[in-house]
Amino acid sequence: MKRKDLIKRLTDKGCILVRHGSRHDLYKNPATGKKQPIPRHNEIDENLAKHIIKELT
């Protein structure tokens, strides 16, 4: 999955960027309070993307 597509899905579900990192960005879902690092690669493995979406929503 492309990184920009994953971020779009997360922001559509209400997640916000907490901070930029050198290798990962940290996103948070304000409704649940959960945080999850997002790798800064152009391509993110499908299984990892599904896990991130599941954890944050």
Summary of the structure (lengths in Angstrom):
residues: 57
radius of gyration: 10.1
end to end distance: 17.6
largest distance: 27.5
contacts: 145
relative contact order: 0.27
helix: 37%
strand: 30%
